[in-house]
Amino acid sequence: MIDHFFHPDGVAIIGATDNPAKGGYHILRNTLAGYRGRVYPVNPRYAEILGTQCYPDIESIPGDFDLAIYFIPAKSLPDTIRACAKKGVKAIIIESAGFSEVGEEGRMLQKESVGLARSFGIRLWGPNCMGLLDGHSRNVFSFMYSDKWMTLMKPGNVSLVVQSGMLSAGFLMMILERGGMGIAKVCSIGNKCDVNETELLEYLVADEDTGVIGMYLESIVDGRKFLELARSTSKPIIVLKAGRSEQGARAAMSHTASLSGSAAVYEGAFRQAGIVQVYDVHELMDFARGFSKVTPCGSDAGTAVITFSGGAGIVTSDLLADRGVKLADFEERTIAALEEVFPAWMKPSHPVDVWPSVELNGLEPVYAKAIEAVMEDPGVDSVIVETIAWDLASPGYLAAAGEMQRRHRKPVVLWQIGAMDISERYRAAAEDAGIPVFTEISRCVAFIAGVKAHSKKKETVRTS
């Protein structure tokens, strides 16, 4: 039944309009731009919208259809469900607000609507949500006001489930404009009166297009099953759990009428299920993008750090220790390989401070040799590269680093500084090579810790 939301045979837009200031206009426009099936705008005020015949009501639509997208006042939902039932509708996405999040009257309306829909075998998505997007089919059933998705959205392996409407839209636009990550599916579930995050997690675990699952959640329905699903899959699952504090829980209740539980309980349960927990929206975005690129670690060894700054290396070492991540112990042959590009007066150490070598031999050959040397070391299972986006050098060595990452199954992450325009060129080169780029050392370290934790979980899933 969930698949009717993603791949429907016929879609009605209830509340379609020709007013670009209204969400109903953008739902219709987005649907027409990507969906390849039958589309039925519904609004008694129009005969045609955006070149598409408009119908005065659901009853006048010729034939049956699978999906209705609802964007009219909340009070009309029960009557809409009844009309949809007569048309064989299987699923309704409710993008309007005015339900349980607004108080007792809205809660009763939502409860009535759910009971009515169940009596007809109709599934409800939302309400108070943004809808969904599919990067592969290009089905965009959402009120997103920006049409940038039409050129920026690329198919990929990251799926997102977000219990918020505007956060989903803003979050998605950040991802699309930032680049470096392809989309499988984006699901905004709002009040989740019927379809919930646990059902969607089950769907995405089985989805061939999805390789990474990121989630923003204010509460979890059927927590036991949610954790069992997370534990059973080798796909990385990254969760931003909101409402961890008393103040946050109160905000969640007023936002989507969600009850949040104890932060300590959630954190412990997530850890045992192999879920990677994050703590802000940008971190969720960074981790989802990062996991879409890197491979799990092949062993439980240590992390190598290659840096242009001794101070940055010290900070990185401290942050690794804070996360319980071991700094790798190099073999003698690794030290010998590094010595080939180091000045005679300087013996390589760890973290590997390459700047004197860069001044002697140039940035690109030194970084290329250093990355190759540490990648060959069996005591290394992951690499943090700290570099400068420099107009006196080329980022060409990053392509070789990406190839080595895949060959050795050792994730590489990049932290860089430099002028904005040059940094963007380096970032694009790195991410084209499959290397995630972060703007903070702490985020590099947190991500490596997350990758190592997921790698242990994936090994458990493989052998169980």
C-alpha positions as a Markdown table, in Angstrom:
| # | Residue | x | y | z |
|---|---|---|---|---|
| 1 | Met | 0.0 | 0.0 | 0.0 |
| 2 | Ile | 2.9 | 2.4 | 0.7 |
| 3 | Asp | 4.0 | 2.1 | -2.9 |
| 4 | His | 0.8 | 3.9 | -4.1 |
| 5 | Phe | 2.2 | 7.1 | -2.7 |
| 6 | Phe | 5.4 | 6.8 | -4.7 |
| 7 | His | 4.1 | 5.2 | -7.9 |
| 8 | Pro | 0.4 | 6.0 | -8.3 |
| 9 | Asp | -1.8 | 5.4 | -11.3 |
| 10 | Gly | -3.4 | 8.8 | -11.6 |
| 11 | Val | -3.1 | 11.8 | -9.2 |
| 12 | Ala | -5.8 | 14.4 | -8.3 |
| 13 | Ile | -4.7 | 17.8 | -6.8 |
| 14 | Ile | -7.5 | 18.9 | -4.6 |
| 15 | Gly | -7.1 | 22.7 | -4.1 |
| 16 | Ala | -5.2 | 23.3 | -7.3 |
| 17 | Thr | -5.1 | 27.0 | -8.3 |
| 18 | Asp | -3.6 | 29.3 | -10.9 |
| 19 | Asn | -2.4 | 31.7 | -8.1 |
| 20 | Pro | 1.5 | 31.4 | -7.9 |
| 21 | Ala | 1.3 | 32.7 | -4.3 |
| 22 | Lys | -0.7 | 29.6 | -3.2 |
| 23 | Gly | 0.6 | 26.1 | -2.4 |
| 24 | Gly | -2.0 | 24.5 | -4.6 |
| 25 | Tyr | -0.4 | 26.1 | -7.7 |
| 26 | His | 3.0 | 24.7 | -6.8 |
| 27 | Ile | 1.7 | 21.2 | -6.0 |
| 28 | Leu | 0.1 | 21.1 | -9.5 |
| 29 | Arg | 3.1 | 22.6 | -11.2 |
| 30 | Asn | 5.6 | 20.3 | -9.5 |
| 31 | Thr | 3.4 | 17.2 | -10.3 |
| 32 | Leu | 3.1 | 18.2 | -14.0 |
| 33 | Ala | 6.9 | 18.8 | -14.2 |
| 34 | Gly | 7.9 | 15.3 | -13.1 |
| 35 | Tyr | 5.0 | 12.8 | -13.0 |
| 36 | Arg | 4.2 | 11.0 | -16.2 |
| 37 | Gly | 0.7 | 9.7 | -15.4 |
| 38 | Arg | -2.8 | 11.2 | -15.4 |
| 39 | Val | -3.2 | 14.5 | -13.4 |
| 40 | Tyr | -6.5 | 15.9 | -12.3 |
| 41 | Pro | -6.6 | 19.4 | -10.9 |
| 42 | Val | -9.8 | 19.9 | -8.7 |
| 43 | Asn | -11.2 | 23.4 | -8.1 |
| 44 | Pro | -14.8 | 24.5 | -9.0 |
| 45 | Arg | -13.4 | 28.0 | -9.9 |
| 46 | Tyr | -11.4 | 26.9 | -13.0 |
| 47 | Ala | -12.0 | 25.1 | -16.2 |
| 48 | Glu | -8.2 | 24.8 | -16.9 |
| 49 | Ile | -5.0 | 25.4 | -14.9 |
| 50 | Leu | -1.5 | 25.3 | -16.4 |
| 51 | Gly | -2.9 | 23.9 | -19.6 |
| 52 | Thr | -4.6 | 21.0 | -17.8 |
| 53 | Gln | -8.3 | 20.4 | -17.6 |
| 54 | Cys | -9.7 | 21.2 | -14.1 |
| 55 | Tyr | -12.6 | 19.5 | -12.5 |
| 56 | Pro | -15.2 | 21.0 | -10.2 |
| 57 | Asp | -15.2 | 18.1 | -7.8 |
| 58 | Ile | -13.8 | 14.6 | -7.3 |
| 59 | Glu | -17.0 | 13.0 | -8.5 |
| 60 | Ser | -16.6 | 14.6 | -12.0 |
| 61 | Ile | -13.1 | 13.1 | -12.6 |
| 62 | Pro | -13.4 | 10.4 | -15.3 |
| 63 | Gly | -12.4 | 7.0 | -14.1 |
| 64 | Asp | -10.6 | 5.9 | -11.0 |
| 65 | Phe | -7.2 | 7.1 | -9.8 |
| 66 | Asp | -4.8 | 6.0 | -7.0 |
| 67 | Leu | -3.6 | 9.1 | -5.2 |
| 68 | Ala | -5.2 | 12.4 | -4.0 |
| 69 | Ile | -3.1 | 15.3 | -2.8 |
| 70 | Tyr | -5.2 | 17.4 | -0.4 |
| 71 | Phe | -4.5 | 21.2 | 0.0 |
| 72 | Ile | -7.8 | 22.8 | 1.1 |
| 73 | Pro | -9.1 | 23.6 | 4.6 |
| 74 | Ala | -8.9 | 20.8 | 7.2 |
| 75 | Lys | -12.7 | 20.7 | 7.8 |
| 76 | Ser | -13.4 | 19.2 | 4.3 |
| 77 | Leu | -11.2 | 16.2 | 4.8 |
| 78 | Pro | -13.9 | 13.7 | 5.8 |
| 79 | Asp | -16.1 | 14.5 | 2.9 |
| 80 | Thr | -13.1 | 14.3 | 0.6 |
| 81 | Ile | -12.2 | 10.8 | 1.9 |
| 82 | Arg | -15.8 | 9.7 | 1.2 |
| 83 | Ala | -15.6 | 11.0 | -2.4 |
| 84 | Cys | -12.2 | 9.5 | -2.9 |
| 85 | Ala | -13.4 | 6.1 | -1.8 |
| 86 | Lys | -15.9 | 6.1 | -4.6 |
| 87 | Lys | -13.1 | 6.7 | -7.1 |
| 88 | Gly | -11.0 | 3.8 | -5.9 |
| 89 | Val | -8.4 | 6.0 | -4.3 |
| 90 | Lys | -5.7 | 4.1 | -2.4 |
| 91 | Ala | -3.8 | 7.0 | -0.8 |
| 92 | Ile | -4.2 | 10.6 | 0.2 |
| 93 | Ile | -1.3 | 13.0 | 1.0 |
| 94 | Ile | -2.7 | 15.7 | 3.3 |
| 95 | Glu | -0.4 | 18.8 | 3.0 |
| 96 | Ser | -2.9 | 21.2 | 4.8 |
| 97 | Ala | -2.5 | 22.1 | 8.5 |
| 98 | Gly | -5.2 | 22.5 | 11.1 |
| 99 | Phe | -5.3 | 19.1 | 12.6 |
| 100 | Ser | -4.0 | 17.6 | 15.9 |
| 101 | Glu | -1.2 | 20.3 | 16.1 |
| 102 | Val | -3.8 | 23.0 | 16.7 |
| 103 | Gly | -5.6 | 21.6 | 19.7 |
| 104 | Glu | -8.6 | 19.4 | 20.7 |
| 105 | Glu | -10.9 | 20.3 | 17.8 |
| 106 | Gly | -8.2 | 19.5 | 15.3 |
| 107 | Arg | -7.2 | 16.3 | 17.1 |
| 108 | Met | -10.8 | 15.1 | 16.9 |
| 109 | Leu | -11.0 | 15.9 | 13.2 |
| 110 | Gln | -7.8 | 14.0 | 12.5 |
| 111 | Lys | -9.0 | 11.0 | 14.5 |
| 112 | Glu | -12.3 | 11.0 | 12.6 |
| 113 | Ser | -10.5 | 11.2 | 9.3 |
| 114 | Val | -8.2 | 8.3 | 10.1 |
| 115 | Gly | -11.1 | 6.1 | 11.2 |
| 116 | Leu | -13.0 | 6.9 | 8.1 |
| 117 | Ala | -10.0 | 6.3 | 5.8 |
| 118 | Arg | -9.3 | 2.9 | 7.4 |
| 119 | Ser | -13.0 | 1.9 | 6.9 |
| 120 | Phe | -12.4 | 2.4 | 3.1 |
| 121 | Gly | -8.9 | 0.9 | 3.0 |
| 122 | Ile | -7.3 | 4.3 | 2.2 |
| 123 | Arg | -3.9 | 5.2 | 3.6 |
| 124 | Leu | -3.3 | 8.8 | 4.8 |
| 125 | Trp | 0.1 | 10.6 | 4.7 |
| 126 | Gly | 0.5 | 13.7 | 6.9 |
| 127 | Pro | -1.3 | 16.0 | 7.6 |
| 128 | Asn | 0.7 | 19.2 | 8.1 |
| 129 | Cys | 3.5 | 18.0 | 5.8 |
| 130 | Met | 5.4 | 18.8 | 2.6 |
| 131 | Gly | 4.6 | 15.5 | 0.8 |
| 132 | Leu | 7.2 | 13.5 | -1.1 |
| 133 | Leu | 9.9 | 13.6 | -3.8 |
| 134 | Asp | 11.4 | 10.8 | -5.8 |
| 135 | Gly | 14.8 | 11.5 | -7.4 |
| 136 | His | 14.5 | 8.6 | -9.8 |
| 137 | Ser | 10.9 | 8.8 | -11.1 |
| 138 | Arg | 11.0 | 12.6 | -10.6 |
| 139 | Asn | 7.5 | 12.4 | -8.9 |
| 140 | Val | 7.3 | 15.5 | -6.8 |
| 141 | Phe | 4.1 | 15.6 | -4.9 |
| 142 | Ser | 4.9 | 18.7 | -2.8 |
| 143 | Phe | 4.1 | 22.4 | -2.4 |
| 144 | Met | 7.8 | 23.4 | -2.7 |
| 145 | Tyr | 7.7 | 27.0 | -4.0 |
| 146 | Ser | 11.1 | 26.8 | -5.7 |
| 147 | Asp | 11.4 | 25.2 | -9.1 |
| 148 | Lys | 15.2 | 24.8 | -8.6 |
| 149 | Trp | 14.6 | 21.1 | -8.0 |
| 150 | Met | 13.9 | 20.6 | -11.7 |
| 151 | Thr | 17.6 | 21.3 | -12.6 |
| 152 | Leu | 19.3 | 20.6 | -9.3 |
| 153 | Met | 17.8 | 17.3 | -8.2 |
| 154 | Lys | 19.9 | 14.4 | -9.3 |
| 155 | Pro | 19.0 | 10.7 | -8.8 |
| 156 | Gly | 21.1 | 9.0 | -6.1 |
| 157 | Asn | 21.0 | 6.7 | -3.1 |
| 158 | Val | 20.0 | 9.0 | -0.2 |
| 159 | Ser | 16.5 | 8.8 | 1.2 |
| 160 | Leu | 15.2 | 11.2 | 3.9 |
| 161 | Val | 12.3 | 11.0 | 6.3 |
| 162 | Val | 11.5 | 14.3 | 7.9 |
| 163 | Gln | 8.7 | 14.9 | 10.5 |
| 164 | Ser | 8.3 | 18.5 | 9.4 |
| 165 | Gly | 7.1 | 20.4 | 6.4 |
| 166 | Met | 9.1 | 23.6 | 6.0 |
| 167 | Leu | 12.2 | 22.0 | 7.5 |
| 168 | Ser | 12.0 | 19.4 | 4.8 |
| 169 | Ala | 11.7 | 22.0 | 2.1 |
| 170 | Gly | 14.5 | 24.1 | 3.4 |
| 171 | Phe | 16.6 | 21.1 | 4.2 |
| 172 | Leu | 16.1 | 19.7 | 0.7 |
| 173 | Met | 17.0 | 23.0 | -1.0 |
| 174 | Met | 20.2 | 23.2 | 1.1 |
| 175 | Ile | 21.1 | 19.7 | -0.2 |
| 176 | Leu | 20.3 | 20.5 | -3.8 |
| 177 | Glu | 22.1 | 23.8 | -3.9 |
| 178 | Arg | 25.1 | 22.4 | -2.0 |
| 179 | Gly | 25.4 | 19.5 | -4.5 |
| 180 | Gly | 27.5 | 16.4 | -4.1 |
| 181 | Met | 24.6 | 14.1 | -3.2 |
| 182 | Gly | 21.9 | 12.4 | -5.2 |
| 183 | Ile | 18.4 | 11.8 | -4.0 |
| 184 | Ala | 16.4 | 8.6 | -3.9 |
| 185 | Lys | 13.3 | 9.7 | -1.9 |
| 186 | Val | 12.4 | 12.6 | 0.4 |
| 187 | Cys | 9.4 | 12.0 | 2.7 |
| 188 | Ser | 7.8 | 14.7 | 4.9 |
| 189 | Ile | 5.3 | 13.0 | 7.2 |
| 190 | Gly | 4.1 | 15.9 | 9.5 |
| 191 | Asn | 1.6 | 14.7 | 12.1 |
| 192 | Lys | 1.9 | 11.1 | 10.8 |
| 193 | Cys | -1.7 | 10.3 | 11.6 |
| 194 | Asp | -1.4 | 7.0 | 9.6 |
| 195 | Val | 1.8 | 6.4 | 7.6 |
| 196 | Asn | 4.7 | 6.8 | 10.0 |
| 197 | Glu | 8.5 | 6.7 | 10.1 |
| 198 | Thr | 8.6 | 3.0 | 11.1 |
| 199 | Glu | 6.6 | 2.0 | 8.0 |
| 200 | Leu | 8.7 | 4.2 | 5.8 |
| 201 | Leu | 11.9 | 2.8 | 7.3 |
| 202 | Glu | 10.7 | -0.7 | 6.4 |
| 203 | Tyr | 9.9 | 0.5 | 2.9 |
| 204 | Leu | 13.3 | 2.2 | 2.4 |
| 205 | Val | 15.2 | -0.7 | 3.8 |
| 206 | Ala | 13.7 | -2.8 | 1.0 |
| 207 | Asp | 14.0 | -0.1 | -1.6 |
| 208 | Glu | 16.6 | -0.8 | -4.3 |
| 209 | Asp | 17.2 | 2.9 | -5.0 |
| 210 | Thr | 18.0 | 3.7 | -1.3 |
| 211 | Gly | 21.4 | 3.1 | 0.1 |
| 212 | Val | 21.5 | 5.7 | 2.9 |
| 213 | Ile | 18.6 | 6.7 | 5.2 |
| 214 | Gly | 18.5 | 10.0 | 7.0 |
| 215 | Met | 15.7 | 10.9 | 9.4 |
| 216 | Tyr | 14.5 | 14.0 | 11.4 |
| 217 | Leu | 12.1 | 12.7 | 14.0 |
| 218 | Glu | 10.2 | 14.2 | 16.9 |
| 219 | Ser | 8.8 | 10.9 | 18.1 |
| 220 | Ile | 8.8 | 7.3 | 17.0 |
| 221 | Val | 5.8 | 5.1 | 16.5 |
| 222 | Asp | 6.4 | 1.4 | 17.3 |
| 223 | Gly | 9.9 | 1.9 | 18.7 |
| 224 | Arg | 10.6 | -1.8 | 19.0 |
| 225 | Lys | 10.0 | -2.5 | 15.4 |
| 226 | Phe | 11.9 | 0.7 | 14.4 |
| 227 | Leu | 15.0 | -0.5 | 16.2 |
| 228 | Glu | 14.6 | -4.1 | 14.9 |
| 229 | Leu | 14.6 | -2.7 | 11.3 |
| 230 | Ala | 17.6 | -0.5 | 12.0 |
| 231 | Arg | 19.5 | -3.4 | 13.5 |
| 232 | Ser | 18.7 | -5.8 | 10.6 |
| 233 | Thr | 19.9 | -3.6 | 7.7 |
| 234 | Ser | 23.4 | -3.0 | 6.5 |
| 235 | Lys | 22.2 | 0.4 | 5.1 |
| 236 | Pro | 23.5 | 3.4 | 7.3 |
| 237 | Ile | 20.7 | 5.1 | 9.2 |
| 238 | Ile | 21.3 | 8.6 | 10.5 |
| 239 | Val | 18.8 | 10.1 | 12.9 |
| 240 | Leu | 18.4 | 13.6 | 14.2 |
| 241 | Lys | 16.0 | 13.1 | 17.2 |
| 242 | Ala | 14.4 | 16.4 | 18.2 |
| 243 | Gly | 12.6 | 17.1 | 21.4 |
| 244 | Arg | 15.4 | 15.7 | 23.6 |
| 245 | Ser | 15.0 | 18.4 | 26.2 |
| 246 | Glu | 11.9 | 19.5 | 28.2 |
| 247 | Gln | 11.7 | 22.7 | 26.2 |
| 248 | Gly | 12.2 | 20.8 | 22.9 |
| 249 | Ala | 9.5 | 18.3 | 23.8 |
| 250 | Arg | 7.0 | 21.1 | 24.5 |
| 251 | Ala | 7.9 | 22.6 | 21.1 |
| 252 | Ala | 7.4 | 19.3 | 19.4 |
| 253 | Met | 3.9 | 18.9 | 20.9 |
| 254 | Ser | 2.9 | 22.3 | 19.6 |
| 255 | His | 4.4 | 21.6 | 16.2 |
| 256 | Thr | 3.2 | 18.2 | 15.2 |
| 257 | Ala | 1.5 | 17.0 | 18.4 |
| 258 | Ser | 4.3 | 14.6 | 19.0 |
| 259 | Leu | 5.2 | 13.1 | 22.4 |
| 260 | Ser | 9.0 | 12.8 | 22.8 |
| 261 | Gly | 10.7 | 10.4 | 25.2 |
| 262 | Ser | 13.9 | 10.4 | 27.3 |
| 263 | Ala | 17.0 | 11.5 | 25.5 |
| 264 | Ala | 19.1 | 9.0 | 27.4 |
| 265 | Val | 16.8 | 6.1 | 26.5 |
| 266 | Tyr | 16.8 | 7.1 | 22.8 |
| 267 | Glu | 20.6 | 7.5 | 22.7 |
| 268 | Gly | 21.2 | 4.1 | 24.3 |
| 269 | Ala | 18.6 | 2.3 | 22.0 |
| 270 | Phe | 20.0 | 4.0 | 18.9 |
| 271 | Arg | 23.6 | 3.0 | 19.8 |
| 272 | Gln | 22.5 | -0.7 | 20.3 |
| 273 | Ala | 20.6 | -0.7 | 17.0 |
| 274 | Gly | 23.6 | 0.7 | 15.1 |
| 275 | Ile | 21.9 | 4.0 | 14.3 |
| 276 | Val | 24.2 | 7.0 | 13.8 |
| 277 | Gln | 22.8 | 9.9 | 15.9 |
| 278 | Val | 23.4 | 13.5 | 14.9 |
| 279 | Tyr | 22.4 | 16.7 | 16.7 |
| 280 | Asp | 21.6 | 19.4 | 14.1 |
| 281 | Val | 20.2 | 19.7 | 10.6 |
| 282 | His | 23.5 | 20.6 | 8.9 |
| 283 | Glu | 25.1 | 17.5 | 10.6 |
| 284 | Leu | 22.3 | 15.3 | 9.3 |
| 285 | Met | 22.9 | 16.7 | 5.8 |
| 286 | Asp | 26.7 | 16.3 | 6.0 |
| 287 | Phe | 26.4 | 12.7 | 7.3 |
| 288 | Ala | 23.9 | 11.7 | 4.6 |
| 289 | Arg | 26.1 | 13.1 | 1.9 |
| 290 | Gly | 29.2 | 11.5 | 3.4 |
| 291 | Phe | 27.7 | 8.1 | 3.7 |
| 292 | Ser | 26.5 | 8.3 | 0.1 |
| 293 | Lys | 30.1 | 8.4 | -0.9 |
| 294 | Val | 32.3 | 6.3 | 1.4 |
| 295 | Thr | 32.6 | 2.6 | 1.9 |
| 296 | Pro | 32.6 | 1.0 | 5.3 |
| 297 | Cys | 36.0 | 0.4 | 7.0 |
| 298 | Gly | 37.6 | -2.9 | 6.2 |
| 299 | Ser | 39.0 | -3.3 | 9.7 |
| 300 | Asp | 39.0 | -1.9 | 13.1 |
| 301 | Ala | 42.4 | -0.3 | 13.0 |
| 302 | Gly | 43.2 | 3.4 | 13.4 |
| 303 | Thr | 42.7 | 6.7 | 11.7 |
| 304 | Ala | 45.5 | 8.5 | 9.8 |
| 305 | Val | 45.6 | 12.3 | 9.8 |
| 306 | Ile | 47.5 | 14.2 | 7.0 |
| 307 | Thr | 47.6 | 17.9 | 7.6 |
| 308 | Phe | 49.2 | 21.1 | 6.5 |
| 309 | Ser | 49.2 | 22.5 | 10.1 |
| 310 | Gly | 50.7 | 21.0 | 13.2 |
| 311 | Gly | 48.1 | 22.9 | 15.3 |
| 312 | Ala | 45.2 | 21.4 | 13.2 |
| 313 | Gly | 46.8 | 18.0 | 13.7 |
| 314 | Ile | 46.8 | 18.4 | 17.5 |
| 315 | Val | 43.2 | 19.5 | 17.5 |
| 316 | Thr | 42.2 | 16.5 | 15.4 |
| 317 | Ser | 44.1 | 14.2 | 17.7 |
| 318 | Asp | 42.1 | 15.6 | 20.7 |
| 319 | Leu | 38.8 | 15.3 | 18.9 |
| 320 | Leu | 39.5 | 11.7 | 17.9 |
| 321 | Ala | 40.3 | 10.8 | 21.5 |
| 322 | Asp | 37.1 | 12.5 | 22.6 |
| 323 | Arg | 35.2 | 10.2 | 20.2 |
| 324 | Gly | 37.1 | 7.1 | 21.3 |
| 325 | Val | 38.8 | 6.8 | 17.8 |
| 326 | Lys | 42.3 | 5.6 | 17.8 |
| 327 | Leu | 45.1 | 7.5 | 16.0 |
| 328 | Ala | 46.8 | 4.9 | 13.8 |
| 329 | Asp | 50.3 | 3.5 | 14.6 |
| 330 | Phe | 52.3 | 3.5 | 11.4 |
| 331 | Glu | 54.5 | 0.7 | 10.2 |
| 332 | Glu | 58.2 | 1.5 | 9.5 |
| 333 | Arg | 57.7 | 1.1 | 5.8 |
| 334 | Thr | 55.0 | 3.8 | 5.9 |
| 335 | Ile | 57.4 | 6.2 | 7.6 |
| 336 | Ala | 60.0 | 5.2 | 5.0 |
| 337 | Ala | 57.6 | 6.0 | 2.2 |
| 338 | Leu | 56.8 | 9.4 | 3.7 |
| 339 | Glu | 60.5 | 10.1 | 4.0 |
| 340 | Glu | 60.8 | 10.1 | 0.2 |
| 341 | Val | 59.0 | 13.4 | 0.0 |
| 342 | Phe | 60.1 | 14.9 | 3.4 |
| 343 | Pro | 63.1 | 17.2 | 3.9 |
| 344 | Ala | 66.2 | 15.5 | 5.1 |
| 345 | Trp | 66.1 | 17.4 | 8.4 |
| 346 | Met | 62.5 | 16.3 | 9.3 |
| 347 | Lys | 61.4 | 12.8 | 10.2 |
| 348 | Pro | 57.7 | 12.1 | 9.6 |
| 349 | Ser | 55.4 | 11.7 | 12.6 |
| 350 | His | 51.7 | 11.3 | 13.2 |
| 351 | Pro | 49.6 | 13.3 | 12.6 |
| 352 | Val | 51.6 | 13.8 | 9.3 |
| 353 | Asp | 52.4 | 17.5 | 9.0 |
| 354 | Val | 53.4 | 17.8 | 5.3 |
| 355 | Trp | 53.8 | 21.6 | 5.0 |
| 356 | Pro | 57.6 | 21.6 | 5.0 |
| 357 | Ser | 57.5 | 18.9 | 2.3 |
| 358 | Val | 55.0 | 20.9 | 0.3 |
| 359 | Glu | 57.4 | 23.9 | 0.3 |
| 360 | Leu | 60.1 | 21.5 | -0.9 |
| 361 | Asn | 58.2 | 19.4 | -3.5 |
| 362 | Gly | 54.8 | 21.0 | -4.2 |
| 363 | Leu | 51.4 | 20.4 | -2.8 |
| 364 | Glu | 50.0 | 17.9 | -5.2 |
| 365 | Pro | 52.9 | 15.3 | -5.3 |
| 366 | Val | 53.3 | 15.5 | -1.5 |
| 367 | Tyr | 49.7 | 14.9 | -0.7 |
| 368 | Ala | 49.4 | 12.2 | -3.4 |
| 369 | Lys | 52.5 | 10.3 | -1.9 |
| 370 | Ala | 51.3 | 10.8 | 1.7 |
| 371 | Ile | 47.8 | 9.5 | 1.1 |
| 372 | Glu | 49.2 | 6.5 | -0.9 |
| 373 | Ala | 51.7 | 5.7 | 2.0 |
| 374 | Val | 49.1 | 5.7 | 4.8 |
| 375 | Met | 46.5 | 3.8 | 2.6 |
| 376 | Glu | 49.0 | 1.0 | 2.2 |
| 377 | Asp | 49.4 | 0.6 | 6.0 |
| 378 | Pro | 47.4 | -2.2 | 7.5 |
| 379 | Gly | 47.2 | -0.3 | 10.7 |
| 380 | Val | 45.1 | 2.4 | 9.0 |
| 381 | Asp | 41.3 | 1.9 | 8.4 |
| 382 | Ser | 40.4 | 5.5 | 7.6 |
| 383 | Val | 42.0 | 8.8 | 6.6 |
| 384 | Ile | 41.4 | 12.5 | 7.4 |
| 385 | Val | 43.0 | 14.8 | 4.9 |
| 386 | Glu | 43.4 | 18.4 | 5.9 |
| 387 | Thr | 44.5 | 20.7 | 3.1 |
| 388 | Ile | 44.5 | 24.1 | 1.5 |
| 389 | Ala | 42.5 | 25.0 | -1.5 |
| 390 | Trp | 45.4 | 26.8 | -3.2 |
| 391 | Asp | 45.5 | 28.6 | -6.6 |
| 392 | Leu | 49.2 | 27.6 | -6.8 |
| 393 | Ala | 48.3 | 23.9 | -7.0 |
| 394 | Ser | 45.8 | 21.5 | -8.5 |
| 395 | Pro | 43.2 | 19.3 | -6.8 |
| 396 | Gly | 44.1 | 16.5 | -9.2 |
| 397 | Tyr | 45.5 | 14.3 | -6.4 |
| 398 | Leu | 42.0 | 13.9 | -4.9 |
| 399 | Ala | 40.9 | 11.8 | -7.9 |
| 400 | Ala | 43.7 | 9.3 | -7.0 |
| 401 | Ala | 42.7 | 9.4 | -3.4 |
| 402 | Gly | 39.1 | 8.6 | -4.3 |
| 403 | Glu | 40.3 | 5.6 | -6.3 |
| 404 | Met | 42.5 | 4.4 | -3.5 |
| 405 | Gln | 39.5 | 4.8 | -1.1 |
| 406 | Arg | 37.5 | 2.3 | -3.2 |
| 407 | Arg | 40.4 | -0.1 | -3.8 |
| 408 | His | 41.5 | -0.3 | -0.1 |
| 409 | Arg | 37.9 | 0.1 | 1.3 |
| 410 | Lys | 39.3 | 2.8 | 3.6 |
| 411 | Pro | 37.1 | 6.0 | 3.9 |
| 412 | Val | 38.7 | 9.3 | 3.2 |
| 413 | Val | 37.3 | 12.6 | 4.4 |
| 414 | Leu | 38.6 | 16.1 | 3.6 |
| 415 | Trp | 38.8 | 19.3 | 5.6 |
| 416 | Gln | 40.0 | 22.3 | 3.7 |
| 417 | Ile | 40.5 | 26.1 | 4.0 |
| 418 | Gly | 41.0 | 28.7 | 1.3 |
| 419 | Ala | 39.4 | 31.4 | -0.7 |
| 420 | Met | 35.7 | 30.7 | -1.5 |
| 421 | Asp | 36.0 | 30.3 | -5.2 |
| 422 | Ile | 39.1 | 28.1 | -5.1 |
| 423 | Ser | 37.6 | 26.1 | -2.2 |
| 424 | Glu | 34.5 | 25.4 | -4.3 |
| 425 | Arg | 36.7 | 24.0 | -7.1 |
| 426 | Tyr | 38.5 | 21.7 | -4.7 |
| 427 | Arg | 35.3 | 20.6 | -3.0 |
| 428 | Ala | 33.7 | 19.7 | -6.3 |
| 429 | Ala | 36.9 | 17.7 | -7.3 |
| 430 | Ala | 36.9 | 15.8 | -4.0 |
| 431 | Glu | 33.2 | 15.0 | -4.1 |
| 432 | Asp | 33.3 | 13.9 | -7.7 |
| 433 | Ala | 36.0 | 11.5 | -6.6 |
| 434 | Gly | 33.8 | 10.2 | -3.8 |
| 435 | Ile | 35.4 | 12.0 | -0.9 |
| 436 | Pro | 33.1 | 14.0 | 1.4 |
| 437 | Val | 34.2 | 17.5 | 2.3 |
| 438 | Phe | 33.6 | 19.1 | 5.7 |
| 439 | Thr | 34.1 | 22.7 | 6.8 |
| 440 | Glu | 34.9 | 21.8 | 10.4 |
| 441 | Ile | 37.5 | 19.4 | 11.8 |
| 442 | Ser | 35.0 | 18.3 | 14.5 |
| 443 | Arg | 32.6 | 17.3 | 11.7 |
| 444 | Cys | 35.3 | 15.2 | 10.0 |
| 445 | Val | 36.0 | 13.4 | 13.2 |
| 446 | Ala | 32.3 | 12.9 | 14.1 |
| 447 | Phe | 31.7 | 11.4 | 10.7 |
| 448 | Ile | 34.7 | 9.1 | 10.9 |
| 449 | Ala | 33.4 | 7.9 | 14.3 |
| 450 | Gly | 30.0 | 7.3 | 12.7 |
| 451 | Val | 31.4 | 5.4 | 9.8 |
| 452 | Lys | 33.4 | 3.2 | 12.1 |
| 453 | Ala | 30.4 | 2.5 | 14.3 |
| 454 | His | 28.3 | 1.6 | 11.2 |
| 455 | Ser | 31.0 | -0.6 | 9.9 |
| 456 | Lys | 31.0 | -2.7 | 13.0 |
| 457 | Lys | 27.2 | -2.9 | 12.8 |
| 458 | Lys | 27.3 | -3.9 | 9.1 |
| 459 | Glu | 29.8 | -6.7 | 9.8 |
| 460 | Thr | 27.4 | -8.0 | 12.5 |
| 461 | Val | 24.5 | -7.9 | 10.0 |
| 462 | Arg | 26.6 | -9.7 | 7.4 |
| 463 | Thr | 27.6 | -12.6 | 9.7 |
| 464 | Ser | 24.3 | -13.0 | 11.4 |
